[in-house]
Amino acid sequence: MPIDSLPQLLLRAAAALVGILLVLATIYSAVETFVVPRSANDPLTRFVFRRIFAIFLFFTRNAKTYAERDRVMAFFAPTGLLMLPPVWIFLVMMGFTLILVAPH
């Protein structure tokens, strides 16, 4: 096995560190969102919900009445909650990918 240069070694260490932080931050976000019995203001959850809200605003832009808008917006919270686990799974997978690729 060849000896790595210092920049390569630092890059691998940084990748592993970013991967560890990504996994820990994602797990923290999941626990804070679903387990903590108070309203948590988690940045990752807020990011996902804001993107979904923007999509829902796009679909309600031509609503002429409150009832029309409410009919669409009724699905906003359930859609947001259903989108969080796939986002968390993706981020954990990316974190573990960085951790596992770092030593090679």
KOLVEXNU-90809 format. One line per 5 residues: number of its first residue (from 1); their letters; for each residue x, y, z of N, C-alpha, C, O. Coordinates in pm, 1 decimal. Example, Ala and Ser with C-alpha at 12.3 -4.5 7.8 and 13.67 -1.06 7.14 Angstrom:
2
1	as	1319.0,-569.0,780.0,1230.0,-450.0,780.0,1320.0,-330.0,780.0,1423.6,-331.9,846.5 | 1285.0,-225.0,708.0,1367.0,-106.0,714.0,1290.0,3.0,787.0,1340.9,113.8,803.9
END
This chain:
104
1	mpids	84.6,-116.8,0.0,0.0,0.0,0.0,89.6,123.8,0.0,175.7,138.2,86.8 | 69.7,212.6,-96.8,155.4,330.6,-104.8,123.4,429.7,7.8,11.1,436.3,57.8 | 223.7,504.5,44.6,206.5,605.9,147.4,141.5,728.0,83.1,187.0,777.4,-20.0 | 34.8,775.4,145.6,-37.4,891.1,92.4,36.8,1019.6,123.8,109.1,1029.8,222.9 | 17.3,1115.9,37.8,73.4,1247.2,65.3,-11.4,1315.5,172.8,-124.3,1274.2,199.2
6	lpqll	41.8,1416.0,232.1,-27.6,1486.5,339.4,-161.4,1545.5,293.9,-258.9,1534.1,368.2 | -171.4,1608.0,175.9,-302.2,1660.5,132.9,-407.5,1550.6,118.9,-523.5,1571.4,154.7 | -368.2,1433.5,66.9,-462.7,1323.3,54.5,-507.8,1274.7,191.2,-625.8,1246.6,211.9 | -415.3,1264.9,282.6,-447.6,1221.2,417.2,-543.2,1319.2,485.4,-638.6,1277.5,551.0 | -517.9,1447.5,469.9,-606.5,1548.9,527.7,-744.7,1546.5,463.8,-845.5,1565.0,532.0
11	lraaa	-749.4,1523.9,333.5,-877.0,1516.2,263.6,-958.1,1396.1,311.6,-1079.3,1406.2,330.8 | -892.0,1284.0,330.8,-961.4,1164.8,380.7,-1010.2,1185.0,523.2,-1121.0,1143.5,557.4 | -929.3,1247.7,605.6,-970.6,1275.9,743.3,-1089.1,1371.9,744.3,-1181.7,1354.9,823.6 | -1087.1,1472.1,657.7,-1198.2,1566.6,648.9,-1326.0,1496.7,601.4,-1434.7,1525.1,651.8 | -1312.9,1405.4,504.4,-1429.6,1331.4,455.8,-1489.3,1246.6,567.0,-1611.4,1242.2,582.6
16	alvgi	-1405.6,1179.7,643.8,-1454.8,1098.4,754.6,-1522.3,1185.8,859.9,-1627.3,1149.2,912.7 | -1463.5,1299.5,890.2,-1520.9,1389.0,989.8,-1655.6,1445.0,943.4,-1750.7,1451.1,1021.4 | -1663.6,1485.3,817.8,-1789.8,1535.1,762.6,-1895.2,1424.8,765.4,-2011.4,1450.8,796.9 | -1855.8,1302.9,732.9,-1948.7,1190.6,736.6,-2001.8,1165.5,876.6,-2121.8,1145.2,895.1 | -1913.3,1166.7,975.1,-1955.3,1145.9,1114.1,-2050.1,1257.1,1158.2,-2153.0,1230.0,1220.0
21	llvla	-2016.2,1381.7,1126.8,-2101.8,1494.2,1164.8,-2237.6,1487.9,1094.9,-2340.2,1521.3,1154.0 | -2237.2,1445.1,969.3,-2362.6,1433.3,894.7,-2453.7,1327.8,955.8,-2573.8,1350.4,971.0 | -2397.5,1213.6,990.8,-2477.1,1107.4,1052.6,-2530.5,1153.6,1187.9,-2648.7,1135.3,1217.1 | -2445.9,1212.5,1269.5,-2489.8,1257.1,1402.4,-2595.1,1367.9,1393.2,-2692.7,1366.1,1468.2 | -2576.8,1462.9,1303.4,-2673.8,1571.3,1288.9,-2808.5,1519.2,1238.6,-2913.7,1567.7,1280.4
26	tiysa	-2805.1,1421.3,1149.8,-2929.1,1365.1,1097.3,-3003.4,1286.6,1204.3,-3125.2,1298.8,1217.2 | -2931.7,1207.0,1280.3,-2995.8,1131.5,1388.5,-3052.0,1227.9,1493.0,-3162.3,1207.3,1543.6 | -2977.3,1331.7,1525.0,-3025.7,1432.5,1619.2,-3153.8,1498.0,1566.8,-3247.9,1519.8,1643.1 | -3157.4,1528.9,1439.6,-3275.2,1590.0,1379.6,-3396.3,1497.4,1390.3,-3506.2,1541.4,1423.9 | -3375.3,1370.3,1361.7,-3486.0,1274.0,1368.6,-3537.9,1260.6,1510.8,-3659.0,1260.0,1533.1
31	vetfv	-3448.0,1250.1,1606.1,-3489.7,1236.7,1745.8,-3559.7,1363.6,1792.9,-3663.3,1356.6,1858.9 | -3504.5,1477.8,1759.6,-3563.6,1604.0,1802.6,-3701.1,1625.3,1740.2,-3788.9,1684.4,1803.1 | -3720.7,1578.4,1618.9,-3847.5,1599.9,1550.6,-3956.2,1505.4,1601.2,-4069.4,1548.4,1623.5 | -3923.9,1377.8,1619.5,-4028.2,1280.5,1651.5,-4032.2,1236.8,1797.3,-4136.1,1187.8,1841.7 | -3927.2,1251.6,1872.1,-3924.3,1198.9,2007.5,-3943.8,1306.7,2113.1,-4015.2,1285.0,2211.0
36	vprsa	-3882.0,1421.4,2094.9,-3890.3,1527.6,2194.2,-4034.4,1578.4,2200.0,-4091.4,1613.8,2096.8 | -4094.4,1582.4,2320.8,-4237.1,1615.2,2330.7,-4268.9,1764.5,2328.3,-4374.6,1805.0,2376.6 | -4182.8,1844.4,2275.1,-4211.3,1986.9,2260.4,-4184.5,2025.5,2115.9,-4127.1,1948.1,2039.4 | -4225.5,2142.9,2080.5,-4201.8,2183.5,1943.0,-4053.8,2217.6,1926.4,-4004.1,2313.5,1985.4 | -3986.0,2140.0,1847.4,-3843.1,2160.2,1824.4,-3823.7,2241.3,1696.8,-3893.9,2220.7,1597.8
41	ndplt	-3729.8,2331.9,1699.7,-3699.9,2415.4,1584.2,-3570.8,2364.2,1520.5,-3465.5,2427.2,1530.8 | -3581.0,2250.2,1455.3,-3464.5,2185.3,1396.7,-3438.2,2241.5,1256.7,-3531.4,2252.8,1177.2 | -3313.8,2276.6,1225.0,-3284.6,2335.8,1093.4,-3314.8,2243.0,975.7,-3365.6,2288.5,873.2 | -3284.6,2115.3,988.8,-3308.9,2022.6,878.2,-3458.2,2004.6,854.0,-3503.3,2005.2,739.5 | -3533.8,1988.6,960.0,-3679.0,1975.9,947.1,-3738.1,2102.4,887.5,-3824.8,2096.1,800.3
46	rfvfr	-3691.3,2217.0,934.6,-3739.7,2344.7,881.9,-3707.2,2357.3,733.1,-3790.0,2405.3,655.7 | -3587.0,2314.7,692.4,-3547.4,2320.1,551.3,-3641.7,2236.2,465.0,-3688.0,2281.9,360.5 | -3669.7,2113.8,508.8,-3757.6,2024.4,431.7,-3898.1,2083.7,423.3,-3957.8,2087.2,315.7 | -3950.9,2130.3,536.8,-4086.6,2183.8,536.1,-4097.2,2310.9,452.4,-4199.9,2332.6,388.1 | -3995.6,2394.2,451.4,-4001.6,2514.9,369.2,-4001.1,2482.0,220.2,-4070.3,2547.3,142.2
51	rifai	-3924.1,2381.7,180.5,-3923.5,2342.4,38.6,-4058.9,2285.0,-2.1,-4108.6,2313.0,-111.2 | -4117.5,2205.8,84.8,-4248.7,2148.9,55.0,-4354.4,2259.1,54.3,-4445.7,2257.1,-28.3 | -4342.2,2354.9,145.8,-4436.8,2466.9,148.7,-4431.2,2545.4,17.8,-4534.5,2588.1,-33.5 | -4311.9,2564.2,-35.6,-4297.9,2636.4,-163.0,-4369.7,2561.0,-275.5,-4431.8,2622.8,-361.9 | -4361.3,2429.6,-274.3,-4431.2,2349.3,-375.6,-4582.2,2365.1,-359.8,-4654.1,2380.1,-458.7
56	flfft	-4629.9,2361.6,-235.9,-4773.1,2376.7,-212.6,-4820.6,2516.9,-249.5,-4931.4,2532.1,-300.9 | -4740.1,2619.0,-224.9,-4777.5,2754.2,-266.3,-4790.5,2763.5,-418.5,-4876.4,2834.9,-470.0 | -4704.9,2691.2,-488.9,-4713.2,2689.3,-635.4,-4848.9,2634.6,-680.5,-4909.8,2686.5,-774.1 | -4895.4,2528.8,-612.4,-5022.3,2468.2,-651.8,-5144.0,2547.6,-604.8,-5253.8,2528.2,-656.8 | -5126.4,2635.6,-508.5,-5240.3,2714.2,-460.6,-5238.6,2857.8,-512.6,-5320.3,2939.2,-469.6
61	rnakt	-5148.8,2890.2,-602.6,-5136.6,3028.9,-647.9,-5261.9,3077.1,-722.6,-5290.2,3196.8,-724.0 | -5335.8,2986.4,-783.6,-5455.0,3026.0,-858.5,-5584.2,3000.1,-781.3,-5693.1,3011.2,-837.5 | -5573.1,2966.1,-654.5,-5693.2,2941.8,-574.3,-5768.0,3072.6,-555.5,-5710.3,3174.0,-516.3 | -5896.6,3068.6,-583.9,-5976.1,3189.9,-574.9,-6044.6,3203.9,-439.0,-6076.4,3315.1,-396.7 | -6066.9,3094.2,-372.3,-6133.1,3100.1,-242.5,-6046.3,3032.1,-136.5,-5953.0,2957.3,-166.0
66	yaerd	-6081.9,3061.9,-12.5,-6011.7,2998.2,98.8,-6033.6,2846.8,97.0,-5942.1,2771.0,129.2 | -6151.3,2803.1,60.4,-6183.0,2659.7,58.4,-6094.8,2585.5,-42.5,-6048.1,2475.1,-14.4 | -6072.2,2644.9,-158.2,-5985.3,2581.7,-258.3,-5842.9,2569.5,-205.5,-5779.5,2464.7,-217.8 | -5794.0,2677.6,-147.0,-5657.9,2676.1,-92.6,-5647.1,2578.1,24.3,-5548.7,2505.1,35.9 | -5748.2,2576.9,110.0,-5746.5,2488.6,225.6,-5750.4,2341.8,184.2,-5689.2,2257.3,249.7
71	rvmaf	-5820.7,2311.3,77.6,-5828.6,2173.1,29.7,-5689.8,2120.4,-9.0,-5659.0,2003.8,15.4 | -5607.9,2204.1,-67.9,-5471.9,2164.2,-105.4,-5379.5,2167.3,15.9,-5301.7,2074.4,37.4 | -5387.9,2273.9,94.9,-5296.7,2289.5,209.0,-5322.1,2189.1,321.2,-5237.7,2172.8,409.3 | -5436.0,2122.3,319.2,-5464.3,2019.5,419.6,-5363.9,1905.2,411.8,-5342.1,1834.3,510.1 | -5303.0,1887.4,295.5,-5206.0,1779.5,277.1,-5062.3,1822.4,304.8,-4970.1,1741.6,293.4
76	faptg	-5042.6,1949.7,341.3,-4907.7,2001.0,361.2,-4834.2,1931.6,476.4,-4724.5,1879.4,456.2 | -4891.3,1930.0,594.3,-4824.2,1870.1,711.0,-4801.4,1719.7,693.5,-4690.9,1672.2,720.0 | -4901.8,1643.5,649.8,-4874.7,1500.8,629.6,-4766.9,1473.6,524.5,-4685.8,1382.3,539.9 | -4766.8,1553.4,418.0,-4664.9,1536.2,314.7,-4526.8,1567.6,370.7,-4430.2,1496.5,343.1 | -4517.9,1674.0,449.3,-4390.0,1708.9,509.9,-4338.6,1599.2,601.6,-4220.7,1563.9,596.7
81	llmlp	-4426.3,1545.1,685.0,-4384.8,1438.2,776.2,-4346.2,1311.6,701.0,-4255.9,1239.6,743.4 | -4413.2,1283.9,590.7,-4378.0,1165.4,511.4,-4248.2,1184.3,433.2,-4183.1,1086.1,397.5 | -4210.1,1307.5,406.5,-4086.2,1333.0,333.5,-3963.3,1334.2,423.7,-3851.7,1317.2,374.6 | -3980.8,1353.6,552.6,-3866.0,1358.6,642.3,-3787.1,1227.1,648.7,-3664.8,1231.6,635.2 | -3849.8,1110.9,668.4,-3769.5,987.4,674.6,-3685.3,959.6,549.5,-3569.7,920.1,564.1
86	pvwif	-3737.3,978.3,426.9,-3648.3,958.3,311.4,-3529.6,1054.9,309.1,-3419.6,1017.0,268.7 | -3551.3,1178.6,351.8,-3440.6,1275.5,356.9,-3337.6,1229.6,459.3,-3217.3,1232.8,433.2 | -3385.4,1187.1,576.2,-3293.9,1139.5,680.4,-3217.1,1015.9,633.9,-3096.4,1005.8,655.8 | -3285.8,923.6,570.8,-3218.5,801.9,522.1,-3112.0,838.8,419.7,-3000.9,785.9,423.9 | -3144.7,928.1,328.8,-3047.4,971.5,227.8,-2924.2,1034.4,293.0,-2811.0,1003.6,255.4
91	lvmmg	-2946.6,1122.2,390.3,-2833.8,1189.0,455.0,-2748.5,1092.5,536.6,-2625.9,1104.3,537.6 | -2811.4,997.5,604.8,-2734.6,897.2,679.5,-2653.4,811.3,583.1,-2537.7,779.6,610.6 | -2713.0,773.6,470.8,-2639.3,695.4,370.7,-2520.1,774.0,316.4,-2412.0,718.0,298.1 | -2539.2,903.4,290.6,-2427.8,985.5,241.7,-2319.5,998.0,348.8,-2200.5,995.1,317.4 | -2359.5,1011.6,473.1,-2262.4,1020.0,581.7,-2180.9,892.7,595.0,-2058.4,897.5,606.7
96	ftlil	-2249.2,778.5,593.0,-2176.5,652.0,602.6,-2090.9,626.6,478.5,-1985.1,564.5,487.9 | -2135.7,673.9,363.6,-2053.8,662.1,242.6,-1923.7,738.9,260.2,-1816.8,688.1,226.3 | -1931.5,859.8,312.5,-1809.3,937.8,336.9,-1718.5,869.3,439.4,-1596.2,869.6,425.1 | -1779.2,810.9,542.7,-1699.9,743.0,644.2,-1629.5,620.3,584.3,-1511.8,596.2,611.0 | -1702.1,544.5,504.4,-1644.9,420.7,450.1,-1548.1,444.4,336.8,-1456.6,364.6,316.9
101	vaph	-1565.2,551.0,262.3,-1476.0,579.9,148.1,-1346.2,646.3,196.3,-1243.1,636.3,129.8 | -1351.3,713.1,310.4,-1235.9,789.7,358.6,-1107.2,708.3,369.4,-1002.7,759.1,328.9 | -1107.7,584.6,421.7,-980.3,513.0,435.7,-922.7,459.2,303.8,-807.4,416.0,301.4 | -998.4,460.8,196.5,-951.3,398.0,71.7,-890.0,498.0,-20.0,-845.2,462.4,-129.0
END
